[in-house]
Amino acid sequence: MLAIKNNMMAANAARYLGKSYDALAQSVERLSSGLRINSAKDDAAGMAVRELMRADISVLDQGVRNTQDGISMLQTMEGTMATIDNALVRMKQLAEQASTGSYSAAQRVIMNNEFSEMAAEVDRISKSTKFNGIAMLNKTDPDTVDAAADVKIRFGTGTNDEISIARSDMTQSGLGITTGSAGFQLISGYGVSNASTEDWVSVEDSAAAGTQTITIQFADGGVLEDAISIELDTGALGAAQAYSLQEVVDLINVASQNQDNDADGVSKNYQMAEVVAGDGTNGREANQFYLQLNSRLAGADTVTMTSMLSAATGESTLGIVNDSGAVLAFDVTEDIDPDDLVTPVTEGSMGEQAGTGINLLTASAAQDAIAAVAAAIGLKDTARAAFGYKINRLESTGEVLGIQSENLSTAESRISDVDVATEMAVLTRNQVLAQAGTAMLAQANSIPQMALTLLRG
């Protein structure tokens, strides 16, 4: 029917042209983005699967980076242990040299000085080597929370997708090569969770600002070591002055390491104090740090600790106390004799234990040092080997993760990526349809003009 009010042919052509244009726009979008799925309307189920795969791929890729970071950390520690190995080898060589009877006491002193310096360097290296602040060679690092816990390298979404790496203790105490001739040691009963930041000692003078002098003197029978004294400022009136455990250790060691030689020319310098970690026994908590005092004399069996305050009315609260354990206080007039201590050690007291110092001052001591250093080398080799096979495992894990990421990316590509060849054929078809639709719409729009011919007649 020839009509001028409703041009159905034009409406029909316009509808088909719109569909062709939409299909053409979709083909252009897919080819320009490279994706078959650009929005949920393209393939809702496929998009859901794709997003899950993309999340897994991102986790796997991060897991690869995690393993690489873990490898870097272990390589740093393993390289450091190579230096420790050189120091231990030199220490064993010196011990072997001093074990023979052809050297004088003065010559052994020289050997022992180098021996002690090498041991101190091992301790320094193990405590200073860190990766992103993580100490792997020092289980008692005071600045690391739970320094004895394993380091876990995460690389996946599962609960078991991690590799645990145990820390090693390459310090002097951990390797059993603490130097000196210490035959007597004391450990405080009061510990702190952080040796560097937490207050361990507080001193107060209720009368006026003053100085608290703490004197420590070990003895071997009637033979007295040189007394070691430190001074703690009491601060302003009515305000206690606080010191951390590390600050107290440093003060004591400054005093003990600035002594003269004895009459035989043997150096009396040594480290009297150190921070030690509790092991969960004798009231020493595993996550706490304590003060340890070492004697210099090999046969020391007693210690006297006294405190003098510049004002008689002063008070002090210290981590070192007598065996009563009633209060954490240090009596300004009382001497502490370890022979009177309760065994096992009670909370709030000083505990006695055998000394562990090794030296080269005699042939017999040098032979003991050889055994100690040999054991230390074994511990070091075990720890270094553990780092080595953890590196190999992390490398294998990284390779597997890379393959998994590659295969999962391939699967995601099959779902998400556009097939360019097929889509180009669709684009060509849609272009032809759009062009034909445009032409037909033009024709349909001109057909009603035929009615004018009848109207003119």
C-alpha positions as CSV (number, residue, x, y, z in Angstrom):
1,M,0.0,0.0,0.0
2,L,1.3,3.4,-1.1
3,A,1.1,5.7,1.9
4,I,2.7,8.9,3.0
5,K,1.9,9.0,6.8
6,N,3.8,5.8,7.8
7,N,6.9,4.8,5.9
8,M,7.2,1.2,7.1
9,M,9.9,0.3,4.7
10,A,12.1,3.2,6.1
11,A,11.4,2.1,9.7
12,N,12.3,-1.5,8.8
13,A,15.5,-0.4,7.1
14,A,16.4,1.9,10.0
15,R,15.9,-0.9,12.5
16,Y,18.2,-3.3,10.5
17,L,20.7,-0.5,10.0
18,G,20.8,0.1,13.8
19,K,21.5,-3.6,14.4
20,S,24.2,-3.6,11.8
21,Y,25.7,-0.4,13.3
22,D,25.7,-1.9,16.8
23,A,27.3,-5.1,15.6
24,L,29.9,-3.0,13.7
25,A,30.6,-0.9,16.8
26,Q,31.1,-4.1,18.9
27,S,33.5,-5.5,16.3
28,V,35.5,-2.2,16.3
29,E,35.5,-2.2,20.1
30,R,36.8,-5.8,20.3
31,L,39.5,-5.3,17.6
32,S,40.7,-2.0,19.2
33,S,40.8,-3.4,22.7
34,G,42.0,-6.9,21.7
35,L,39.4,-8.4,24.1
36,R,36.3,-10.4,23.3
37,I,34.8,-9.5,26.7
38,N,34.8,-5.8,27.4
39,S,31.8,-5.7,29.7
40,A,29.5,-8.1,31.5
41,K,26.9,-8.0,28.7
42,D,29.4,-9.5,26.2
43,D,29.7,-12.7,28.3
44,A,28.6,-12.6,31.9
45,A,29.8,-16.1,32.8
46,G,33.0,-15.8,30.8
47,M,33.8,-12.5,32.6
48,A,33.3,-14.0,36.0
49,V,35.7,-16.9,35.2
50,R,38.2,-14.4,33.6
51,E,38.3,-12.2,36.7
52,L,39.0,-15.1,39.0
53,M,41.8,-16.2,36.7
54,R,43.2,-12.7,36.6
55,A,43.3,-12.6,40.4
56,D,45.1,-16.0,40.5
57,I,47.6,-14.8,37.9
58,S,48.3,-11.7,39.9
59,V,48.9,-13.8,43.0
60,L,51.2,-16.2,41.1
61,D,53.2,-13.3,39.6
62,Q,53.6,-11.7,43.1
63,G,54.6,-15.2,44.4
64,V,57.4,-15.2,41.9
65,R,58.6,-11.8,43.1
66,N,58.3,-13.1,46.7
67,T,60.5,-16.0,45.9
68,Q,63.0,-13.7,44.2
69,D,63.1,-11.5,47.3
70,G,63.6,-14.6,49.5
71,I,66.5,-15.7,47.3
72,S,68.0,-12.2,47.6
73,M,67.7,-12.3,51.3
74,L,69.3,-15.8,51.6
75,Q,72.1,-14.9,49.1
76,T,72.9,-11.9,51.3
77,M,73.1,-14.1,54.4
78,E,75.0,-16.9,52.6
79,G,77.5,-14.4,51.3
80,T,78.0,-13.0,54.8
81,M,78.6,-16.5,56.1
82,A,81.4,-16.9,53.7
83,T,83.2,-14.1,55.5
84,I,82.4,-15.7,58.9
85,D,83.9,-18.9,57.5
86,N,87.2,-17.2,56.8
87,A,87.2,-15.8,60.3
88,L,86.6,-19.2,61.9
89,V,89.3,-20.8,59.8
90,R,91.7,-18.2,61.0
91,M,90.6,-18.7,64.6
92,K,91.2,-22.4,64.3
93,Q,94.6,-21.8,62.8
94,L,95.6,-19.5,65.6
95,A,94.3,-22.1,68.2
96,E,96.4,-24.8,66.6
97,Q,99.4,-22.4,66.6
98,A,99.0,-21.6,70.3
99,S,98.4,-25.3,71.3
100,T,102.1,-26.2,70.8
101,G,104.6,-25.7,73.6
102,S,107.2,-23.7,71.6
103,Y,105.6,-20.3,72.4
104,S,106.0,-18.1,75.4
105,A,103.1,-16.7,77.4
106,A,103.7,-13.2,76.0
107,Q,103.5,-14.6,72.4
108,R,100.2,-16.5,73.3
109,V,98.8,-13.2,74.5
110,I,99.4,-11.7,71.0
111,M,97.7,-14.8,69.4
112,N,94.9,-14.5,71.9
113,N,94.3,-10.9,71.1
114,E,93.9,-11.6,67.4
115,F,91.8,-14.7,68.3
116,S,89.5,-12.5,70.3
117,E,89.3,-9.8,67.6
118,M,88.3,-12.4,65.0
119,A,85.6,-13.7,67.4
120,A,84.3,-10.2,68.0
121,E,84.2,-9.6,64.2
122,V,82.1,-12.8,63.8
123,D,79.7,-11.5,66.4
124,R,79.6,-8.0,64.8
125,I,78.9,-9.4,61.3
126,S,76.2,-11.7,62.5
127,K,74.4,-8.9,64.4
128,S,74.8,-6.2,61.8
129,T,73.8,-8.2,58.7
130,K,70.1,-7.7,58.0
131,F,67.8,-7.7,54.9
132,N,65.0,-5.1,55.1
133,G,65.6,-5.0,58.8
134,I,65.3,-8.8,59.2
135,A,68.1,-10.5,61.2
136,M,68.7,-14.0,59.9
137,L,72.0,-14.6,61.7
138,N,71.1,-13.4,65.1
139,K,68.2,-15.1,67.0
140,T,68.5,-12.6,69.9
141,D,68.3,-9.4,67.9
142,P,66.8,-6.9,70.4
143,D,65.3,-4.8,67.6
144,T,63.4,-7.6,65.9
145,V,60.1,-8.9,67.4
146,D,60.3,-12.7,67.9
147,A,63.7,-12.9,66.3
148,A,63.9,-16.6,66.9
149,A,60.8,-17.4,64.8
150,D,61.1,-18.8,61.2
151,V,60.8,-16.4,58.3
152,K,57.9,-17.5,56.0
153,I,58.1,-16.8,52.3
154,R,54.5,-16.7,50.9
155,F,53.8,-17.5,47.2
156,G,50.2,-18.5,46.7
157,T,46.6,-18.5,47.8
158,G,46.6,-21.8,49.8
159,T,47.3,-22.1,53.5
160,N,50.4,-24.3,52.8
161,D,51.8,-22.1,50.0
162,E,54.8,-21.0,51.9
163,I,58.4,-22.0,52.6
164,S,59.7,-21.6,56.2
165,I,63.3,-20.5,56.6
166,A,64.8,-21.0,60.0
167,R,67.1,-18.2,61.4
168,S,70.6,-19.2,62.4
169,D,72.5,-17.9,65.4
170,M,76.0,-17.0,64.2
171,T,76.8,-14.8,67.2
172,Q,79.7,-15.8,69.5
173,S,77.2,-17.3,72.0
174,G,75.3,-19.1,69.3
175,L,78.5,-20.6,67.9
176,G,80.0,-21.3,71.3
177,I,83.1,-19.2,70.7
178,T,82.6,-16.5,73.4
179,T,86.1,-15.4,74.2
180,G,87.7,-14.6,77.5
181,S,88.6,-16.5,80.6
182,A,85.3,-16.2,82.3
183,G,84.7,-18.9,84.9
184,F,81.7,-17.3,86.5
185,Q,78.6,-15.6,85.2
186,L,75.5,-14.0,86.5
187,I,72.2,-13.5,84.7
188,S,69.5,-11.1,85.9
189,G,66.1,-12.4,86.9
190,Y,64.4,-9.3,85.5
191,G,64.1,-9.1,81.7
192,V,62.5,-6.8,79.1
193,S,61.0,-7.5,75.7
194,N,63.2,-4.9,74.0
195,A,66.7,-4.3,75.2
196,S,67.1,-1.0,73.3
197,T,63.9,0.9,73.9
198,E,62.3,-0.5,77.1
199,D,63.3,0.9,80.5
200,W,65.3,-1.7,82.5
201,V,66.8,0.5,85.3
202,S,65.4,3.6,87.0
203,V,67.3,5.6,89.6
204,E,65.8,8.3,91.7
205,D,67.1,10.6,94.5
206,S,64.4,11.9,96.7
207,A,66.6,14.6,98.2
208,A,68.5,16.2,95.2
209,A,69.8,15.3,91.8
210,G,72.8,13.0,92.2
211,T,74.7,10.0,90.9
212,Q,74.2,6.3,91.6
213,T,77.5,4.4,91.4
214,I,77.2,0.6,90.9
215,T,80.4,-1.4,91.6
216,I,80.8,-5.0,90.4
217,Q,83.8,-7.1,91.5
218,F,84.4,-10.8,90.8
219,A,86.8,-12.8,93.0
220,D,88.7,-16.1,92.7
221,G,89.1,-17.0,96.4
222,G,91.2,-14.2,97.7
223,V,92.2,-12.9,94.3
224,L,90.1,-9.9,93.3
225,E,89.4,-8.7,89.8
226,D,89.6,-5.0,89.2
227,A,86.3,-3.5,90.3
228,I,84.2,-2.2,87.5
229,S,82.0,0.8,88.3
230,I,79.4,2.7,86.4
231,E,77.6,5.9,87.3
232,L,73.8,6.5,86.7
233,D,72.5,10.0,86.9
234,T,69.5,10.2,89.2
235,G,67.9,13.0,87.1
236,A,65.9,15.9,88.4
237,L,64.5,15.9,91.9
238,G,61.5,13.6,92.2
239,A,61.8,12.3,88.7
240,A,63.4,8.9,88.2
241,Q,66.1,8.6,85.4
242,A,65.5,5.5,83.3
243,Y,68.1,3.5,81.4
244,S,67.5,0.7,78.9
245,L,69.2,-2.7,79.3
246,Q,71.5,-2.0,76.3
247,E,72.5,1.4,77.8
248,V,73.5,-0.4,81.1
249,V,75.5,-3.0,79.1
250,D,77.3,-0.4,77.1
251,L,78.2,1.6,80.3
252,I,79.6,-1.6,82.0
253,N,81.6,-2.6,78.9
254,V,83.1,0.9,78.5
255,A,84.5,0.5,82.0
256,S,85.7,-3.1,81.6
257,Q,87.3,-2.4,78.2
258,N,89.4,0.5,79.5
259,Q,91.7,-1.3,82.0
260,D,95.5,-1.5,82.0
261,N,97.6,-4.6,81.5
262,D,98.5,-6.6,84.5
263,A,102.0,-7.1,85.9
264,D,102.8,-9.7,83.3
265,G,101.7,-7.5,80.4
266,V,98.4,-9.4,79.8
267,S,95.6,-7.2,78.8
268,K,92.7,-7.0,81.3
269,N,90.3,-5.5,78.8
270,Y,87.2,-7.6,78.2
271,Q,83.5,-7.4,77.9
272,M,81.9,-7.9,81.3
273,A,78.3,-7.4,80.3
274,E,76.1,-8.6,77.4
275,V,72.4,-8.9,76.5
276,V,71.2,-12.5,76.5
277,A,67.9,-14.0,75.5
278,G,65.9,-16.2,77.9
279,D,65.4,-19.8,77.0
280,G,62.3,-20.5,79.0
281,T,64.2,-22.2,81.8
282,N,64.9,-21.0,85.4
283,G,62.3,-18.3,85.2
284,R,63.9,-16.7,82.1
285,E,61.1,-16.2,79.5
286,A,61.9,-17.0,75.9
287,N,60.8,-13.7,74.6
288,Q,62.6,-11.6,77.2
289,F,66.2,-10.2,77.3
290,Y,68.4,-10.2,80.4
291,L,71.7,-8.9,81.7
292,Q,74.6,-11.3,81.9
293,L,77.8,-10.4,83.8
294,N,81.0,-12.3,83.1
295,S,84.1,-12.6,85.2
296,R,87.6,-12.2,83.7
297,L,89.3,-14.7,86.0
298,A,89.0,-18.4,84.9
299,G,88.5,-19.6,88.5
300,A,86.2,-16.8,89.8
301,D,83.6,-18.1,92.3
302,T,82.1,-15.1,94.0
303,V,80.9,-11.6,93.1
304,T,80.3,-8.5,95.2
305,M,77.9,-5.8,94.0
306,T,77.6,-2.6,95.9
307,S,75.8,0.7,95.3
308,M,76.7,4.1,96.5
309,L,74.4,7.1,96.2
310,S,75.5,10.7,96.5
311,A,72.6,11.4,98.9
312,A,71.8,9.0,101.7
313,T,68.0,9.3,101.2
314,G,68.2,8.2,97.6
315,E,66.4,5.2,96.2
316,S,67.1,3.0,93.2
317,T,65.1,0.3,91.4
318,L,67.3,-2.1,89.4
319,G,66.9,-5.2,87.5
320,I,69.6,-6.8,89.6
321,V,68.3,-7.9,93.0
322,N,69.1,-10.3,95.8
323,D,67.8,-13.8,96.2
324,S,64.7,-12.8,98.2
325,G,62.9,-11.7,95.0
326,A,60.4,-9.7,97.1
327,V,60.9,-6.5,95.2
328,L,63.0,-5.5,92.2
329,A,65.2,-3.3,94.3
330,F,69.0,-3.0,94.8
331,D,69.8,-2.3,98.4
332,V,72.4,0.5,98.5
333,T,74.3,-1.2,101.3
334,E,73.9,-4.9,100.5
335,D,76.5,-7.2,98.8
336,I,75.2,-9.9,96.6
337,D,77.0,-13.2,97.1
338,P,76.0,-15.9,94.5
339,D,76.8,-18.6,97.0
340,D,73.7,-17.5,98.8
341,L,71.4,-17.6,95.8
342,V,68.5,-20.1,95.5
343,T,68.9,-22.8,92.9
344,P,67.0,-23.0,90.6
345,V,67.0,-19.2,90.1
346,T,63.9,-17.5,91.3
347,E,62.1,-14.5,89.8
348,G,64.0,-11.3,90.5
349,S,67.4,-12.7,91.3
350,M,70.8,-13.1,89.7
351,G,71.5,-16.7,88.6
352,E,74.9,-18.4,88.5
353,Q,76.1,-20.5,85.6
354,A,79.4,-21.8,84.3
355,G,81.5,-19.6,82.1
356,T,81.9,-20.3,78.4
357,G,84.9,-18.1,77.5
358,I,87.6,-19.6,75.4
359,N,91.2,-18.3,75.0
360,L,94.7,-19.2,73.8
361,L,96.5,-18.1,76.9
362,T,97.8,-21.7,77.6
363,A,98.4,-24.7,75.5
364,S,95.6,-26.6,77.2
365,A,93.2,-23.7,76.7
366,A,94.2,-23.5,73.0
367,Q,93.4,-27.2,72.6
368,D,89.9,-26.6,74.1
369,A,89.5,-23.6,71.7
370,I,90.3,-25.9,68.7
371,A,87.4,-28.1,69.7
372,A,85.1,-25.2,70.2
373,V,86.0,-23.5,66.9
374,A,85.7,-26.9,65.1
375,A,82.2,-27.3,66.5
376,A,81.4,-23.7,65.5
377,I,82.5,-24.4,61.9
378,G,80.2,-27.4,61.9
379,L,77.3,-25.3,63.0
380,K,78.1,-22.6,60.4
381,D,78.4,-25.2,57.6
382,T,75.0,-26.7,58.6
383,A,73.4,-23.3,58.6
384,R,75.0,-22.3,55.3
385,A,74.0,-25.5,53.7
386,A,70.4,-24.9,54.9
387,F,70.4,-21.5,53.2
388,G,71.8,-23.1,50.1
389,Y,69.1,-25.7,49.6
390,K,66.4,-23.2,50.6
391,I,67.8,-21.0,47.7
392,N,67.5,-24.0,45.4
393,R,64.0,-24.7,46.6
394,L,62.9,-21.1,46.1
395,E,64.4,-21.1,42.6
396,S,62.4,-24.2,41.7
397,T,59.3,-22.7,43.2
398,G,59.7,-19.6,41.2
399,E,60.1,-21.6,38.0
400,V,56.9,-23.6,38.8
401,L,55.0,-20.4,39.6
402,G,56.1,-18.9,36.3
403,I,54.9,-21.9,34.4
404,Q,51.6,-21.9,36.3
405,S,51.1,-18.2,35.6
406,E,51.9,-18.8,31.9
407,N,49.4,-21.6,31.6
408,L,46.7,-19.8,33.5
409,S,47.3,-16.7,31.3
410,T,46.8,-18.9,28.2
411,A,43.5,-20.1,29.6
412,E,42.5,-16.6,30.4
413,S,43.4,-15.5,26.9
414,R,41.2,-18.2,25.4
415,I,38.3,-16.8,27.3
416,S,39.0,-13.1,27.2
417,D,41.0,-12.3,24.0
418,V,39.4,-11.7,20.7
419,D,40.1,-14.0,17.7
420,V,41.3,-11.3,15.3
421,A,40.8,-13.3,12.1
422,T,37.2,-14.3,13.0
423,E,36.4,-10.8,14.2
424,M,37.8,-9.2,11.0
425,A,35.4,-11.4,9.0
426,V,32.6,-10.3,11.2
427,L,33.7,-6.6,10.9
428,T,33.7,-6.9,7.1
429,R,30.2,-8.5,7.1
430,N,28.9,-5.8,9.4
431,Q,30.4,-3.0,7.3
432,V,28.7,-4.4,4.2
433,L,25.4,-4.7,6.1
434,A,25.7,-1.2,7.5
435,Q,26.5,0.2,4.0
436,A,23.6,-1.7,2.5
437,G,21.3,-0.7,5.3
438,T,22.3,3.0,4.7
439,A,21.5,2.7,1.0
440,M,18.2,0.9,1.5
441,L,17.2,3.5,4.1
442,A,17.8,6.2,1.5
443,Q,15.7,4.4,-1.0
444,A,12.9,3.8,1.5
445,N,12.9,7.5,2.4
446,S,12.4,8.4,-1.3
447,I,9.6,5.9,-2.0
448,P,6.7,8.1,-0.5
449,Q,7.6,10.8,-3.0
450,M,6.0,8.5,-5.6
451,A,2.6,9.5,-4.1
452,L,3.2,13.1,-5.3
453,T,2.9,11.9,-8.9
454,L,-0.7,10.8,-8.2
455,L,-1.4,14.0,-6.3
456,R,-0.3,16.1,-9.3
457,G,-2.5,14.2,-11.7
